[in-house]
Structure formats: structure tokens, C-alpha cells
Amino acid sequence: LLSAAGLLLDAAANIIRHKRLWCCVSGAVTAAIISLLTFGIPLWEQLLGLVAALVFGKYIWGGTGKNRINPAIFGLLVILIIWNVPYPFFEPSYLLLPAIILSVPFLMLRPYAGIGFIIGCLAALLINKDLSLANLLTDGVFFWSCIVLTDPVTVTSNRITGAITGILGGFLILLLSPNAINFIAVILIINAFSYTLEDTF
């Protein structure tokens, strides 16, 4: 239902803003990410986050391909500020392994930030003596690296900038006390750095 709502909202916004339908599927993808990370909260609360994601995370910047931040992550931030979403986002299940394997090829889109994030997370888990498959799964290390930090619109293609922001982001999140807000804030900071540097250079 949330993905269908995302598709319809994105289509309506495209017609209002651009007078045509264009890449409405991103609204459904945004909804799917919000649904995945807010499992268990009521649909109307997820819908509020979805509207915030598409209006303030996407269309306020000009729409598809012009947004400075990841819309789904902005919508998730709105939900986290208003409601208590349990952390960690994921359960330690080996059923996640096929999803991780399928998501790894996405690293080819924006490899530097994603691989950097994995390295940063691994380093922090090693320092904290928490490195285990269960922690990699529950903290969603591969989800953030392969699905979120490979967005070609909001993550830099620059090797050095991508690697440094990814490593620092992953390291700081898991070195300090990880929580839902920290994860979302770091992703949005990486987006902001990416946009600023891409726009400047």
C-alpha cells in the first residue's frame, strides 16, 4: 500500500510540476525503503514520512535528479523525530544473506562512498570488539553501503571525497553509540558534502 501511494504521489507531483509523467518509480522505491525501516509502525505514520520525503526531500529541490538529499532518508528522519522507531532496524537473520548478495552489485554505481562506509564500519566494530556477522546484519552495514550510499543523485562519484566521507561516516556511527538518528544524520551529512563538492568542482 505504501509503495502504491508513493507511485501515485510521485505521479501527481510530476504532473503538477512538469505537466507530464517522468520517473515515478522513484516514489515507490522511496516508499519501500521507508516501509522496510519503519516496520511495525502504523501506515498513516509511514504515509506522513512518505509525503515529507517526496515534498521536502525531492520536489522542493526540483524533482528527480535534482534533489540534494536522499528523499527516503529525509522521510525516515521525520518519522524518527516524531515516533519511536526501534533500533536496530534489522533482525539478525541469515535470511538477509541472499538480500546482501543481491545488493552488492549496486556498489558499481557509486563504489567509493559505499566501500568506504563498509571499511569504516568494520574498523569501528573491530575497535569495539563487536565484529560479528550478527552485528553486520543488525546494523545494516551492507544495506546502507549498497542500497543507500550508491544513489547516483545524492552521493559523489569523486573517489577521494566518496572514500573519505564513507569511511568517516561508517566509523563514527559504530564507534560511538549507534542509534537510528545517528545513522540517518550521517547519511544526510554525506549527501550534503557530496552535493556541495559536486556543485563546486
VEXFILO-811829 format. One line per field, with one value per residue: x, y, z of N, C-alpha, C in turn; residue number from 1; residue in one letter. Coordinates in steps of 0.001 Angstrom, whole numbers, plus 500000, padded with zeros to 6 digits. Example, Ala and Ser with C-alpha at 12.3 -4.5 7.8 and 13.67 -1.06 7.14 Angstrom:
2
nu <- 513190 | 512850
nv <- 494310 | 497750
nw <- 507800 | 507080
cau <- 512300 | 513670
cav <- 495500 | 498940
caw <- 507800 | 507140
cu <- 513200 | 512900
cv <- 496700 | 500030
cw <- 507800 | 507870
k <- 1 | 2
r <- A | S
***
This chain:
201
nu <- 500830 | 501939 | 503972 | 502429 | 501084 | 503289 | 504016 | 501723 | 501677 | 504110 | 503627 | 501490 | 502774 | 504660 | 503002 | 501830 | 504113 | 505784 | 504079 | 503863 | 504304 | 507087 | 509656 | 508349 | 508664 | 510556 | 509262 | 507886 | 510053 | 511190 | 509097 | 509197 | 511677 | 511227 | 509136 | 510425 | 512297 | 510768 | 509228 | 506342 | 505256 | 502281 | 500442 | 499532 | 501350 | 503680 | 502902 | 502853 | 505605 | 506392 | 505140 | 506515 | 509060 | 508835 | 507902 | 509573 | 512060 | 512487 | 510868 | 510927 | 513434 | 513428 | 512756 | 513087 | 516421 | 517469 | 517459 | 519057 | 519430 | 518866 | 515649 | 514122 | 515579 | 515374 | 512592 | 512458 | 513881 | 512069 | 509999 | 511381 | 511915 | 509391 | 508126 | 508823 | 510962 | 512006 | 515404 | 518043 | 517496 | 517238 | 516696 | 518807 | 519174 | 519859 | 518500 | 518776 | 521093 | 520910 | 519730 | 521744 | 523772 | 522535 | 522407 | 525000 | 526087 | 525141 | 527000 | 528637 | 527567 | 528130 | 530874 | 532840 | 532021 | 530301 | 531924 | 533848 | 532262 | 531663 | 534268 | 534822 | 532834 | 533602 | 536121 | 535388 | 533808 | 535762 | 537504 | 535767 | 535475 | 533305 | 532898 | 531051 | 529046 | 526373 | 526187 | 526920 | 524694 | 522467 | 523073 | 522861 | 524903 | 525589 | 523246 | 523057 | 525423 | 525275 | 522707 | 521727 | 523926 | 524712 | 523268 | 523065 | 522354 | 522549 | 524990 | 528466 | 530566 | 533208 | 536351 | 538127 | 536713 | 534335 | 535333 | 536551 | 534396 | 532674 | 534198 | 534685 | 532026 | 530885 | 532660 | 532377 | 529659 | 529420 | 531439 | 530822 | 527877 | 525701 | 522651 | 519308 | 518811 | 521449 | 522462 | 520828 | 521355 | 524107 | 524082 | 522642 | 524406 | 526606 | 525327 | 524961 | 527632 | 528463 | 526824 | 527548 | 530297 | 530231 | 528808 | 530520 | 532955
nv <- 498790 | 501220 | 501558 | 501744 | 504110 | 505827 | 505727 | 506870 | 509440 | 510470 | 510480 | 512318 | 514633 | 514990 | 515568 | 517959 | 519605 | 519250 | 518832 | 516362 | 512767 | 511362 | 509273 | 508071 | 505873 | 506160 | 507185 | 504976 | 503373 | 504940 | 504775 | 502019 | 501742 | 503304 | 501840 | 499401 | 500160 | 501124 | 499197 | 497935 | 500273 | 502334 | 502566 | 505137 | 506818 | 506131 | 507037 | 509795 | 510292 | 509525 | 511478 | 513753 | 513000 | 513006 | 515603 | 517480 | 516279 | 515771 | 517136 | 519835 | 520591 | 520476 | 518107 | 514803 | 513749 | 516182 | 516537 | 517241 | 515695 | 512335 | 511324 | 509267 | 508848 | 511321 | 511380 | 509249 | 510358 | 512325 | 510674 | 509360 | 511461 | 512156 | 509761 | 506800 | 504688 | 501374 | 500382 | 498086 | 498448 | 496061 | 492515 | 489912 | 487763 | 484952 | 484878 | 487292 | 487212 | 486370 | 488728 | 490587 | 489623 | 490021 | 492771 | 493755 | 494175 | 496764 | 498478 | 499202 | 501478 | 503805 | 503399 | 504314 | 505767 | 503835 | 501485 | 502631 | 503207 | 500619 | 499793 | 501673 | 500972 | 498306 | 498785 | 500247 | 498340 | 496410 | 497812 | 498233 | 495658 | 494206 | 492913 | 490904 | 488594 | 488811 | 491442 | 492917 | 492392 | 493306 | 496023 | 496833 | 497244 | 496535 | 497178 | 500023 | 500695 | 499511 | 499999 | 502559 | 504415 | 504361 | 505878 | 507632 | 510291 | 511645 | 511022 | 511453 | 510990 | 511269 | 509931 | 510316 | 512065 | 510562 | 508159 | 509110 | 510405 | 508221 | 506330 | 507804 | 508295 | 505652 | 504746 | 506560 | 506306 | 503666 | 503546 | 505315 | 505471 | 503590 | 504537 | 504988 | 507662 | 508670 | 507136 | 508021 | 510781 | 510861 | 509779 | 511796 | 513928 | 513041 | 513108 | 515910 | 516878 | 515597 | 516772 | 519483 | 519432 | 518299 | 520275 | 522418 | 521687
nw <- 500000 | 500795 | 498892 | 496579 | 497154 | 497148 | 494444 | 493244 | 494473 | 493556 | 490805 | 490686 | 491641 | 489613 | 487422 | 488308 | 488627 | 486326 | 484251 | 483074 | 483127 | 484700 | 485517 | 487795 | 489339 | 491318 | 493523 | 494503 | 495212 | 497221 | 499083 | 499606 | 500913 | 503214 | 504342 | 504882 | 506857 | 508912 | 510045 | 511559 | 512596 | 512445 | 509312 | 508559 | 509774 | 508452 | 505934 | 506350 | 506668 | 504098 | 502485 | 503407 | 502555 | 499716 | 499145 | 500603 | 500484 | 497836 | 495701 | 496410 | 495719 | 493020 | 491808 | 490299 | 490075 | 490819 | 493495 | 496598 | 498798 | 499999 | 499426 | 500734 | 503069 | 504287 | 504751 | 506527 | 508662 | 509528 | 510468 | 512546 | 514294 | 515207 | 516033 | 517962 | 516650 | 516636 | 517315 | 516720 | 513111 | 511766 | 512082 | 513402 | 511101 | 509090 | 506773 | 505597 | 504159 | 501338 | 500326 | 500813 | 499131 | 496649 | 496652 | 496540 | 493851 | 493289 | 494274 | 492217 | 491098 | 492691 | 493921 | 495774 | 498128 | 499224 | 499587 | 501208 | 503446 | 504366 | 505092 | 507121 | 509016 | 509612 | 510771 | 513076 | 514423 | 514902 | 516643 | 518778 | 519519 | 518584 | 516247 | 514257 | 512364 | 513026 | 514080 | 511820 | 510262 | 511831 | 512180 | 509620 | 507754 | 505077 | 503781 | 504037 | 502726 | 500143 | 499080 | 499874 | 499905 | 497286 | 495617 | 492706 | 492452 | 494899 | 496048 | 495874 | 492953 | 493066 | 493779 | 496032 | 497793 | 498111 | 499257 | 501654 | 503030 | 503250 | 504779 | 507169 | 507959 | 508358 | 510319 | 512493 | 513147 | 514192 | 516057 | 518099 | 520190 | 518480 | 516969 | 515681 | 514813 | 514590 | 512440 | 510305 | 510303 | 509640 | 507031 | 505701 | 506057 | 504548 | 502055 | 501847 | 501789 | 499454 | 497479 | 497687 | 497017 | 494443 | 493145 | 493407 | 492200
cau <- 500000 | 502806 | 504635 | 501416 | 500888 | 504471 | 503912 | 500662 | 502108 | 505176 | 502981 | 500740 | 503739 | 505237 | 502002 | 501699 | 505336 | 506373 | 502992 | 504000 | 504801 | 508504 | 510387 | 507523 | 509009 | 511375 | 508354 | 507626 | 511297 | 511251 | 508116 | 509674 | 512751 | 510594 | 508389 | 511395 | 512996 | 509816 | 508325 | 505621 | 504533 | 501046 | 500550 | 499343 | 502599 | 504581 | 502441 | 503320 | 507020 | 506481 | 504802 | 507660 | 510171 | 508646 | 507742 | 510733 | 513299 | 512651 | 510302 | 511314 | 514718 | 513239 | 512295 | 514005 | 517755 | 517909 | 517411 | 520383 | 519471 | 518095 | 514290 | 513693 | 516268 | 514757 | 511294 | 512729 | 514251 | 510821 | 509323 | 512157 | 511784 | 508042 | 507769 | 509918 | 511165 | 513000 | 516736 | 518453 | 516461 | 517154 | 516859 | 519952 | 518676 | 520626 | 517669 | 519217 | 522283 | 520624 | 519489 | 523056 | 524455 | 521880 | 522594 | 526408 | 526373 | 524796 | 528202 | 529264 | 527019 | 528914 | 531623 | 533807 | 531355 | 529763 | 533021 | 534414 | 531363 | 531894 | 535576 | 534671 | 532053 | 534428 | 537154 | 534756 | 533425 | 536996 | 537968 | 534821 | 535441 | 531928 | 532802 | 530412 | 528067 | 525108 | 526228 | 526899 | 523322 | 521537 | 523400 | 522532 | 526101 | 525530 | 522085 | 523423 | 526512 | 524944 | 521421 | 521531 | 525085 | 525031 | 522339 | 523906 | 521940 | 522892 | 526308 | 529508 | 531316 | 534622 | 536957 | 538682 | 535620 | 533458 | 536000 | 536754 | 533113 | 532160 | 534965 | 534401 | 530638 | 530730 | 533468 | 531812 | 528362 | 529523 | 532380 | 530018 | 526717 | 524858 | 521205 | 518641 | 519020 | 522842 | 522597 | 520151 | 522070 | 525365 | 523761 | 522272 | 525636 | 527334 | 524618 | 525227 | 529012 | 528516 | 526200 | 528345 | 531533 | 529907 | 528364 | 531656 | 534011
cav <- 500000 | 502397 | 501697 | 502241 | 505524 | 506539 | 505817 | 507834 | 510776 | 510894 | 510773 | 513565 | 515734 | 515183 | 516233 | 519338 | 520391 | 519147 | 518631 | 515053 | 511698 | 511149 | 508541 | 507990 | 504678 | 506513 | 507348 | 503637 | 502929 | 505705 | 504164 | 500686 | 501915 | 503769 | 500708 | 498429 | 500651 | 501514 | 498051 | 497865 | 501491 | 502396 | 503003 | 506584 | 507461 | 505923 | 507923 | 511153 | 510303 | 509452 | 512806 | 514626 | 512581 | 513427 | 517059 | 518235 | 515613 | 515617 | 518133 | 521206 | 520851 | 520485 | 516807 | 513700 | 514087 | 517488 | 516563 | 517267 | 514662 | 511142 | 511561 | 508232 | 509043 | 512501 | 510939 | 508426 | 511275 | 512917 | 509641 | 509097 | 512610 | 512190 | 508489 | 505949 | 503514 | 500540 | 500173 | 498201 | 498353 | 494715 | 491363 | 489095 | 486558 | 484515 | 485101 | 488543 | 486983 | 486493 | 490141 | 491249 | 489184 | 490673 | 494227 | 494115 | 494777 | 498186 | 499251 | 499692 | 502793 | 504795 | 502452 | 504847 | 506030 | 502580 | 500646 | 503368 | 503020 | 499255 | 499796 | 502423 | 500162 | 497176 | 499299 | 500585 | 497092 | 495794 | 498570 | 497973 | 494198 | 493798 | 492436 | 489605 | 488609 | 489299 | 492904 | 493433 | 492281 | 494164 | 497426 | 497110 | 497796 | 496344 | 497915 | 501442 | 500828 | 499054 | 500491 | 503991 | 505223 | 504210 | 506727 | 508494 | 511690 | 512278 | 510596 | 511880 | 509999 | 511560 | 508820 | 510719 | 512559 | 509446 | 507237 | 509745 | 510577 | 506891 | 505752 | 508569 | 508066 | 504313 | 504618 | 507341 | 505757 | 502451 | 503731 | 505935 | 504616 | 503634 | 504577 | 505267 | 509060 | 508817 | 506576 | 508885 | 512059 | 510684 | 509620 | 513113 | 514737 | 512574 | 513689 | 517347 | 517028 | 515157 | 517779 | 520707 | 519228 | 518107 | 521569 | 523337 | 521252
caw <- 500000 | 500876 | 497596 | 495638 | 497496 | 496676 | 492985 | 492925 | 494888 | 492646 | 489525 | 490841 | 491745 | 488274 | 486581 | 488793 | 488442 | 484990 | 483272 | 482427 | 483986 | 484455 | 486562 | 489009 | 490108 | 492475 | 494661 | 495037 | 495855 | 498476 | 499988 | 500002 | 501906 | 504450 | 504893 | 505399 | 508048 | 509972 | 510186 | 512827 | 512953 | 511637 | 507923 | 508403 | 510175 | 507324 | 504866 | 506672 | 506315 | 502639 | 501948 | 503724 | 501694 | 498330 | 499041 | 501107 | 500132 | 496395 | 494790 | 496767 | 495042 | 491571 | 491336 | 490021 | 489598 | 491311 | 494963 | 497230 | 499832 | 499693 | 499924 | 501680 | 504341 | 504903 | 505268 | 507705 | 509740 | 510035 | 511262 | 513761 | 515202 | 515786 | 516655 | 518426 | 515791 | 517316 | 516750 | 515313 | 512103 | 511203 | 512962 | 512975 | 510443 | 507925 | 505597 | 504982 | 503332 | 499892 | 500002 | 500780 | 497904 | 495511 | 496695 | 496335 | 492537 | 493268 | 494608 | 490990 | 490773 | 493431 | 494753 | 496741 | 499410 | 499747 | 500080 | 502342 | 504595 | 504868 | 505763 | 508371 | 509961 | 510044 | 511672 | 514352 | 515092 | 515391 | 517805 | 519878 | 519723 | 518310 | 514873 | 514078 | 511282 | 513588 | 514150 | 510450 | 509786 | 512571 | 511917 | 508225 | 507102 | 503630 | 503285 | 503887 | 501758 | 498790 | 498599 | 500131 | 499531 | 495863 | 494883 | 491868 | 492539 | 496175 | 496530 | 494938 | 492178 | 493295 | 494525 | 497329 | 498637 | 498429 | 500188 | 502969 | 503720 | 503578 | 505893 | 508397 | 508342 | 508913 | 511529 | 513601 | 513546 | 515003 | 517153 | 519155 | 520444 | 517282 | 517101 | 514416 | 514418 | 514157 | 511100 | 509339 | 510253 | 508912 | 505614 | 505171 | 506015 | 503369 | 500917 | 501776 | 501325 | 498059 | 496618 | 497718 | 496279 | 493027 | 492634 | 493414 | 491284
cu <- 500862 | 503518 | 503665 | 501154 | 502064 | 504438 | 502887 | 501057 | 503175 | 504591 | 502229 | 501678 | 504388 | 504276 | 501850 | 502923 | 505817 | 505345 | 503138 | 504467 | 506257 | 509136 | 509618 | 507899 | 509843 | 510517 | 508036 | 508858 | 511470 | 510316 | 508586 | 510758 | 512168 | 509857 | 509320 | 511980 | 512072 | 508782 | 507654 | 504937 | 503329 | 501270 | 500427 | 500600 | 503651 | 504203 | 502888 | 504803 | 507226 | 506181 | 505954 | 508838 | 510026 | 508541 | 509037 | 512073 | 513551 | 512156 | 510617 | 512626 | 514571 | 512830 | 513410 | 515329 | 518287 | 517953 | 518812 | 520535 | 518611 | 516686 | 513834 | 514314 | 515723 | 513397 | 511443 | 513107 | 513007 | 510087 | 510042 | 512035 | 510441 | 507703 | 509004 | 509988 | 512259 | 514319 | 517326 | 517293 | 516219 | 517330 | 518039 | 519492 | 519547 | 519812 | 518032 | 520395 | 521995 | 520395 | 520808 | 523785 | 523862 | 522136 | 524031 | 526695 | 526033 | 525993 | 528889 | 528757 | 527833 | 529798 | 532388 | 533177 | 530865 | 530839 | 533699 | 533583 | 531551 | 533209 | 535491 | 533920 | 532877 | 535490 | 536562 | 534356 | 534644 | 537495 | 537075 | 534737 | 534025 | 531771 | 532236 | 529418 | 526740 | 525087 | 526232 | 525474 | 522402 | 521816 | 523145 | 523688 | 525999 | 524322 | 522451 | 524465 | 526061 | 523653 | 521308 | 522699 | 525562 | 524075 | 523136 | 523535 | 522505 | 524250 | 527354 | 530143 | 532818 | 535236 | 537367 | 537581 | 534706 | 534068 | 536129 | 535434 | 532519 | 532862 | 534651 | 532984 | 530438 | 531463 | 532810 | 530484 | 528520 | 530554 | 531667 | 528820 | 525787 | 523380 | 520608 | 518914 | 520449 | 523033 | 522028 | 520911 | 523357 | 525110 | 523433 | 523477 | 526492 | 526676 | 524968 | 526644 | 529125 | 527977 | 527062 | 529610 | 531286 | 529536 | 529533 | 532681 | 533455
cv <- 501257 | 502629 | 502218 | 503724 | 506360 | 506750 | 506881 | 509258 | 511331 | 511271 | 512101 | 514765 | 516032 | 515931 | 517696 | 520160 | 520408 | 518955 | 517325 | 514038 | 511435 | 510483 | 508476 | 506807 | 505019 | 506759 | 506015 | 503092 | 503640 | 505095 | 502806 | 500784 | 502362 | 502621 | 499695 | 498869 | 501111 | 500417 | 498082 | 499147 | 501622 | 502993 | 504518 | 507354 | 507316 | 506843 | 509358 | 511296 | 510281 | 510802 | 513778 | 514300 | 513141 | 514944 | 517783 | 517591 | 515550 | 516833 | 519575 | 521606 | 520886 | 519147 | 515826 | 514192 | 515414 | 517567 | 516459 | 516181 | 513485 | 511299 | 510544 | 508443 | 510287 | 512137 | 510098 | 509296 | 511906 | 511924 | 509414 | 510233 | 512570 | 510916 | 507676 | 504690 | 502664 | 500437 | 498942 | 497981 | 496917 | 493659 | 490528 | 487761 | 486224 | 484652 | 486409 | 488331 | 487015 | 487946 | 490902 | 490896 | 489888 | 492181 | 494660 | 494694 | 496268 | 499065 | 499809 | 501088 | 503915 | 504021 | 503071 | 505115 | 504731 | 501676 | 501317 | 503174 | 501635 | 499196 | 500511 | 501634 | 498992 | 497636 | 499608 | 499328 | 496356 | 496491 | 498299 | 496498 | 493649 | 493198 | 491022 | 489728 | 489161 | 490824 | 493541 | 493420 | 493269 | 495650 | 497798 | 497668 | 497687 | 497044 | 499373 | 501614 | 500559 | 499648 | 502008 | 504831 | 504979 | 505035 | 507724 | 509975 | 512362 | 511886 | 510890 | 510709 | 510201 | 510500 | 509228 | 511167 | 511423 | 508515 | 507849 | 509897 | 509231 | 506284 | 506472 | 508327 | 506720 | 504138 | 505328 | 506784 | 504602 | 502567 | 504337 | 505024 | 504675 | 503696 | 505049 | 506684 | 509268 | 508303 | 507525 | 510200 | 511940 | 510530 | 510985 | 514056 | 514344 | 513125 | 515158 | 517617 | 516678 | 516231 | 519027 | 520568 | 519031 | 519444 | 522541 | 522984 | 520631
cw <- 500000 | 499540 | 496539 | 495882 | 497010 | 495178 | 492587 | 493296 | 493953 | 491288 | 489591 | 490901 | 490399 | 487359 | 486987 | 488419 | 486990 | 483879 | 482498 | 483466 | 483646 | 485675 | 487875 | 489896 | 491340 | 493716 | 495325 | 495751 | 497202 | 499504 | 500491 | 501066 | 503243 | 505129 | 505555 | 506740 | 509161 | 510184 | 511563 | 513235 | 512022 | 510247 | 507788 | 508816 | 509068 | 506156 | 505103 | 506322 | 504816 | 501993 | 502198 | 502810 | 500285 | 498185 | 499410 | 500747 | 498640 | 495605 | 495158 | 496087 | 493523 | 490987 | 491042 | 489439 | 490094 | 492836 | 495553 | 498283 | 499398 | 500268 | 500970 | 503050 | 505046 | 505498 | 506518 | 508900 | 510363 | 510928 | 512583 | 514778 | 515922 | 516547 | 517014 | 517560 | 516435 | 516555 | 517429 | 514353 | 511658 | 512295 | 512462 | 512381 | 509236 | 506633 | 504892 | 504024 | 501826 | 499478 | 499917 | 499489 | 496682 | 495479 | 496388 | 494940 | 492429 | 493623 | 493367 | 490609 | 491406 | 494418 | 495912 | 498103 | 500037 | 500328 | 501278 | 503596 | 505210 | 505647 | 507109 | 509429 | 510503 | 511044 | 513049 | 515119 | 515627 | 516653 | 519021 | 520252 | 519566 | 516921 | 514841 | 512937 | 511791 | 513645 | 512765 | 509896 | 510496 | 512352 | 510459 | 507426 | 505582 | 503013 | 503032 | 502779 | 500332 | 498231 | 498734 | 499620 | 498095 | 495003 | 494037 | 491931 | 493789 | 496741 | 495453 | 494188 | 492346 | 494201 | 495927 | 498279 | 499060 | 499459 | 501578 | 503721 | 504117 | 504779 | 507204 | 508888 | 509007 | 510225 | 512710 | 514080 | 514521 | 516127 | 518360 | 519412 | 519248 | 517647 | 515784 | 513923 | 513916 | 512734 | 510055 | 509182 | 509440 | 507412 | 505002 | 505108 | 504809 | 502091 | 500735 | 501273 | 499842 | 497133 | 496541 | 496886 | 494784 | 492396 | 492488 | 492342 | 490022
k <- 1 | 2 | 3 | 4 | 5 | 6 | 7 | 8 | 9 | 10 | 11 | 12 | 13 | 14 | 15 | 16 | 17 | 18 | 19 | 20 | 21 | 22 | 23 | 24 | 25 | 26 | 27 | 28 | 29 | 30 | 31 | 32 | 33 | 34 | 35 | 36 | 37 | 38 | 39 | 40 | 41 | 42 | 43 | 44 | 45 | 46 | 47 | 48 | 49 | 50 | 51 | 52 | 53 | 54 | 55 | 56 | 57 | 58 | 59 | 60 | 61 | 62 | 63 | 64 | 65 | 66 | 67 | 68 | 69 | 70 | 71 | 72 | 73 | 74 | 75 | 76 | 77 | 78 | 79 | 80 | 81 | 82 | 83 | 84 | 85 | 86 | 87 | 88 | 89 | 90 | 91 | 92 | 93 | 94 | 95 | 96 | 97 | 98 | 99 | 100 | 101 | 102 | 103 | 104 | 105 | 106 | 107 | 108 | 109 | 110 | 111 | 112 | 113 | 114 | 115 | 116 | 117 | 118 | 119 | 120 | 121 | 122 | 123 | 124 | 125 | 126 | 127 | 128 | 129 | 130 | 131 | 132 | 133 | 134 | 135 | 136 | 137 | 138 | 139 | 140 | 141 | 142 | 143 | 144 | 145 | 146 | 147 | 148 | 149 | 150 | 151 | 152 | 153 | 154 | 155 | 156 | 157 | 158 | 159 | 160 | 161 | 162 | 163 | 164 | 165 | 166 | 167 | 168 | 169 | 170 | 171 | 172 | 173 | 174 | 175 | 176 | 177 | 178 | 179 | 180 | 181 | 182 | 183 | 184 | 185 | 186 | 187 | 188 | 189 | 190 | 191 | 192 | 193 | 194 | 195 | 196 | 197 | 198 | 199 | 200 | 201
r <- L | L | S | A | A | G | L | L | L | D | A | A | A | N | I | I | R | H | K | R | L | W | C | C | V | S | G | A | V | T | A | A | I | I | S | L | L | T | F | G | I | P | L | W | E | Q | L | L | G | L | V | A | A | L | V | F | G | K | Y | I | W | G | G | T | G | K | N | R | I | N | P | A | I | F | G | L | L | V | I | L | I | I | W | N | V | P | Y | P | F | F | E | P | S | Y | L | L | L | P | A | I | I | L | S | V | P | F | L | M | L | R | P | Y | A | G | I | G | F | I | I | G | C | L | A | A | L | L | I | N | K | D | L | S | L | A | N | L | L | T | D | G | V | F | F | W | S | C | I | V | L | T | D | P | V | T | V | T | S | N | R | I | T | G | A | I | T | G | I | L | G | G | F | L | I | L | L | L | S | P | N | A | I | N | F | I | A | V | I | L | I | I | N | A | F | S | Y | T | L | E | D | T | F
***
